[in-house]
Amino acid sequence: MGRASDLPETAKALDRYGRRASGVMTGGCVLFVPAAGVALVAPGEPWADDLIGALVALGVLVAGAGAGSWALARRMRRVLGSGPWSAHAAVAVRSMRSTEAVVLRSPAGDGLWALEVVAMRHRYEPLRPGPDGVMWWCGDPTRGGVLAPPGGGALIWTRPVKHRRARRRIVEQAARTGLLARANPVQPEVRVPEVRVPGPVPTTVPGPRVSLVRPPEPDTSGAPTYARLAAHAGRQAVARNQTPVRPRNRDRRPEADVREVPWWRVRSLRRASGAGRVLGALALCAAAALAAVIRPEGSGLMKLFLVAIVGVAALAYSGHQLLTRGIPAVRLMARAAHSPVPVPRRYVLLHDPRDGVPVLVAFPAQGGPHDLPEGLLPLLAPGTAKHPWLGLPSEPTGTVELRGWRDFSAGGLPFVVPRFEERALWPAGPYQPAGGVEGAALLARLAPHMDAPAADSPPVDAPAVDAPARQEEDSAPRAAL
């Protein structure tokens, strides 16, 4: 087992994190340049002093945030370079003192680690433990470490929950979800490339051999059959249904049928196209313009000018994305949904453990439990940001109609739209064959092998701890950094 940083995906994620932190820090320092220019061009002007103060304050804030991220990136690199990744059963918990927390089960299966997430909400949401309930960890649970979805391609820093009562409450809440009774995930392996020494290698040419013994059939116990993927999808559905959802989120107004109305009248297609971001940028520009008309004098004019610059930049970026990516993509979806000939298939609905994206695994319409998948179709999450699975099929397995097969990507992959229960779900990409390289890698992530749970694991309803002393030791033995 090598170091966590030896994994190529982790190394790339570290580089991205460091580059982003350096870019933010540099951007903050760059803001000092226009402040100095304004001081030289208009010294002593009241509006200039306000503009300089705003630019300097913004520059200090941005540069400070970048410096903090850069220091955290160095700490991540040191931790990931000192030990391997380990896979743990995990559950996300929200607390009053710790707004975002993740509870990991110790490798021995008899303890729980309560870890507080050190990241903004928008960065943590994509990395929240998915329906599989498996996260990778590297570090010391008593001092902090790096958490990542399976694969190690996205990193987030965590630290132990300090307050005793908050830690106890979080651990007990995680134990009630059955975390201690889950199956043990298979541990990741970091493969070190072999070093070949050049030189002559003696070889021999064997003579012909005739064998009358029938070769053994290949072991298909780990093959992604319909039965195996359906069982895994059922476990994911149980974990997903245990998450509390407010009733108003469950009873969402059904959206219009794209076969009867233009695409811009379909709620999910408008969101997929990015039209909402354009409208938000327009609203920001309009608000800045209206405020400037109402208050044309005073120091607030320069602040409104900065807000207007931000709004115009956001409008330009979101408008470019809408015209070049959003509208062409939703037009392909609408064209596929208008296809008159449906192709029936059996489906298994799984979730990618890396980012939680729902993936439709298609099987032949007529077959048995030992059938292998035919294709895979990543889907756009139809729900909200907090509950992205709302709107997905009620059952993890069943039958689906695939419509489309008219347009193809640059790689020759078709665009299709699945229809469940008289409604459409929209794809996040083209229909991938299961036998391809990308399809095989995605299948390996969707249904990883799981070891049997430990025989001495407590039942689901068992309390997390038996005594306050045990609660203080709810972390595994200290791992050396």
N, C-alpha and C positions, 0 to 999 in steps of 0.2 A: 504494500500500500504506500503510494507516494504522498506528496504534499497536495493540499487542496489547490494551491496556485499552479500546480503542474497540469491541471485539466485545461485544455484549450479554451473552453467556454468561459471558465473562471478567469483565466488570464485576459481574455478580451474584455470581460466585464470590468475587471480592475483598471484596464487601460481607459475604457470609456468613462469610468467614474473619475479617474484622475484628470483626463482631458476636460471633462465638463467642469470640474472644480477650478481648474486653471483658467478656463475660458470665462467663468463667472468672475473670478478675481481680477482678471485682466480687463473685463468690461467695466468693473467698478473703477479701476484706475483710469481708464480712458475717459470717464466722465469728468475728471479733473481738468482735462485739456480744454473743452469748451468753456468751463468756468474761468480758467485763466485768460482765455481769449476775450470773454465778455469784460473781464476786469481791465484789460488793456484797451479795448475799443471804447468803452463807455464808463470811465472811472467817475465815481461819485454820483451816478444817476440812481434815483430810488428804485426804479424797476430793475436796474442792473444788480443792485445789492440783493434784491429778492431772488432773482434768477440764479445768481452765484450761490446763495445760500441753499437753494433747492438742489442745484446740481451737486454741490459738495456733500450735502446730507445724503442724497441718493447714492453718490459714489462711495461714501464710507459704508453705507448699509450693504450695498452689493459686494464691495470688496471684502467686508467682514464675513458675509455669508460664504463667499468663495474660499476665504482662508480657512474657515471652519470645516468646509467640505474637503479641502485639500488635506488638512491635518487628519480628518477621519479616513480619507483614502489611504494615507500612509499607515494608519493603524490597522486598517483592513489588510493591507498587503503584508504587514508583519505577522498578523495572526494566521492568515491563510498560508503563509510560507513556513509555519512552524508545526503544522499538523494536517491530518487528512480530513476529508469530509466524512460525516456520519449521517445516516438516514434515521429519522425519528418519526413516530406517530405524533401528530400535532393537531391543535385546535386553537382557533382565535377566540379571545375573550376580551370584552370591554369592561372597564372598571371606572369608578369615579375618580380615583387618584391616578390611575394609569389608563389614559384614554384608549390606547391600543396595546394589547398584550398578546403574546403567543405562548402557549404552554406546550412543552415538549416532554415526552416520556423518556426516561433515562434508558440507556442501553440494556440495563439489567431488567427493566420492565417493572420495577417496584417503587419508583419515585417519579415526581413531576417537577419540571423546571419552569418557573414563571419568569418570563422575559418581557421586558418593556421595549417597544419599538422606538428607535431614535430616527424618525423620518417624518416628513410631511405626509398628510393624508393622501395626496394624489400619487405619491411614490409607493405608499404601502398598499393601497387598494389592489393593484395588479399582482402583488406578491402575497396576498392573503392565502392561507392554506386552502387548497381546493377541495373538491369532493373526496379525493383520495385520502386527504388528511395526512400527507407525508411532506416533510420539509427536511432540507439538508442543513447541517450545523457544523461549525468549526470554531472552537474557542473554549473558554472556561465558563461554565454556567454561573460561577460565583463572582466573575469579574466582567464578563461580557464576551461577545463574539459575533460572528457573521452568520446570518441566516439567508437561505436561498431556496427557491423552488427546486425540485429535482432537475438535475442537469447543470446547476451552478452557473447559469447564464445571467442571473440578475442578483444583485447583492444588496443587503440591508443590514445595518448595525443594530444590535440589541444589547441590552444590559439587564441585570437582574432587578426585579421589583424590590425596592428597598424597604418599604413600609411593611411591617409584619402582618398587620391586619389585612391590608390590601392583598398581600401575597397569599395569605390563607384563604381569603374569599375567592381569589382567582383560581387557585388550585382546586378548591372544592367545587367550583362551578365547572371546571374542566373535567373533574372526575365523574360528575353526574352525566356527562355526555358519553360515558363508556370508554374514555381514552385508555384506561389501564387494561381493558380487555381486548383491545384491537390486536390484529396480527402484526408481527414484526416485519417491517419493510426490509427488502434485500439491500445490503450495504453497497454503496458505490465503489467502483474500482477505478483507480487512476493507472492507466497503462503507460509504462515508460517505454519509449521506442527502443528497439534493439539496435545495438551498434555492431555492424558487420565489419570484420577485419578483412581487407582485400588480400587475395592470395589464391593459389590453386586449391581446389577442393576435389579430392579423388572421388570419382564416381564409378559405379559399375552398372553395366547394362544387364538386367536380369533376363533370363531366358523365358520363353513362354510357359505359362502355368495354366493348367486346366483344373478347375475346382468343380466337384460334383455336389458341393454343399451349397444350399440356397442361402444367399446373403440375408442377414437379418433386416427386417423392415425398419425404416427410420423411426426414431422416437418422436412422436408428435404430441407428447404431453404438454409441452410448452408452446405449441402452435396457437396462433390467434384464431381459434375456432369460434363458431357462433355461440356455442354453449359457454365457453370460457369468458368471452367478452360480455355475453348477456349476464352472467353471474356477477362480473365486476361492475357492470352498469347498475344492477340491482343494489349493490352495496353503496354505490355513489348516490343513488336516489334516496336511500334511507338516510344517509348523512345530510343530504340537501334538505329533505323534508323536516329534519329535526331543528333547522334554523328557524327561529320565530320571525314571522312576517306580519306586518300590520294588515288588517282587513282591507283597508283602502288600496293597498298595493296589490292585493289579490284580485280585486274586482276592477280591473282596468277596462276602460271603454274599448270595445273592439274597433279595430281600424278598418278603413275602407279597403275594398278589393281592387287591386291594381288592374284587374281585367275590365273593370267597369268605370274607373275614374282615372285621370292623369296621375302620373307618379308623384307629383308634388302635393297631392291630396292624401297621400298615404303617410301616416305619422312616422313609421320606422324608416321609410325611404328618405323622407326629409332629413331625419337625423343622420342616416348613413351618408347622405350627400354632403353634409357640412353646412347646410343652409342656416341652421341655428347659430353657428359661429358668425356667419356674415351678418345676420340680423343683430346679434349682440354688439358687433363692432359698429354697425350703423347707429344703433341706439347710443353708444358711447360718444360717437362723433356729434350726433344731434344734441345730446345733453350738454356737451362742451360748448357747442355753438350757441345754444340757447342761453347758457349761463354767461357767455361772453357778451351777448346782446343786453342782458339784463344788468350786468355789472361791468361796464366798459372801462372803469377807472379803478385805481388802487392796486395794491400788491397782488390781489387775487387773479389779475389778468395773466400774469406770467405762469402761475400754476395751471390755469385753464389752458394756456398754450401748450404746456407739457402734456396735459391730459389729451389734448387734441392730437398731438404728435403720436402718442401711443395708440389712440383710436384709429388714426389714418394708417399706421403701420399694421395694426391688427386687421383692418379692413382690406388692405392690399394683400396680405398673406392669405387670409381666409378666402378672399375672392379668387385668388390664383388657384388655390386648392379646389375650390368649387368648380371652376371652369375646366381645369386640366384633369382632375381625378374624380371628383364627386359626381358630377352630372354624367360623364361617360360610364361610370360604374353602375349607377342606378338605371340608366337606360338599358344596359345589358341585362340587368335583373328583370326589368319590366318586360323586355322582349322575350326572355326565357319563360317568364310566367304566362305569356300569351300563347305559348306553344300548345297546339290543339291535341297532341298525342302524348298521354302520360305513359311513363315507363315504371311499372310497379316493382318495388324492391322491399325486402325485409331490411329493417334497420336496427342498429344498436346505438344508443346515444351515450357517448362518453365525454369526458372533459379532459383537456390537456393539462397535466399537472404543472406545467411551467407557467402558464398565464391564465388558466381557467377557461380557455375558449372552448365552447361546445363543438364537438366533432361528430358528424353523422357517419357511421360505418355501415356501408351498404353491402348486402348479401343477395344472392339470387332469390327470386321470388318463391321458387319451389326448391326445397331442400330440407336438410336435416341439421342436427346439432353439430355435426362434424364439418360443416361447410366452412371454407376459408373466405375471408372478405374479398369483395370485388373492387370496391373503391372507397375513398374517404372524402368528406366534404366539410371543411371548417365553416362554422356558422357565425354570424353576427349575434351577439347576445341581445335578445329582444327586450329584456327587462330594464330596470333602472341601474344607476351606478352602485347602489348598496345591495340590490337584489337582482343581479343580471340574469338569473335563470327564470324569472317570471315570463310566462309566455311560451316556454318550451313544452314539448309534448308531455302529457300527464303520465305516460308510461315510458320506461327506459327502452323498451323493445316494442316492435309492432311492424306495421306495413306503412309504406310511404310512396307517394307519386313523385317521380322526378320529371320535371318538364324543362325543355330547353333543347340542348344538343344542336343549336343553330350557329352559335358563335364560339370561337376557340381563341385561346391565348397564344402568345408567341411560341410557346413550347408545344402547341398542338393539343392542349387540354381543354375539354369542353366546359362551358358555363351552363349550369343547371340550377333550378330552384325547386326545393322540396315543398310539398304541401301535406300538412298533417291536419286532420280533424277540421277540414274545410277552411284552413288558413295557411298562409305561406310563411316560411322562414327564409331569410335572405342569406346567401352565402358570403363568406369572407374571402373567397378565392375560387379558382376553378376546381373541377372534380378531378381528384388525383387517383391514379390507379394504385391499388394496394400492393402490387408486385414491384413497383418502382423503388428507387433508393430512398426518396423522401417519404414515400408511403410506408416502407418498412420501418424507417426510423420513428415515424409518428406512431405506428402501431406499438412499437416497443415501449414508447413513453406512456401510451394510453392505458395499457394493462400490464404493469410490471409484476414480476413474480413476488409473492408475499409468503413469508414463512408462517408457520402455525403459531398462534399465540402461546405464550408460556403457560405451562400446566398450573403453575402456582399464581397466575394472575387473578386478582380479585374480581368478583362479579361487577356488572355495570353499576349497580346501585350501591356498591360499597363506598364508604367515605374515603377521602383522599389520605387522611392521616388518622392516627389513633391518639396522639398526644401532642402537646405543644412542642416537646423536644423533637419529635419526629418532623413536625412542620418546619422547624429550623433546619432540618437536614433533608428537605424535600428536593435537594439537588444531588446529583451524583458526585462521587469523589472528584476532587479538583484535578483537572487535566493540565498538564504542564504546557505552558506557552513557550 
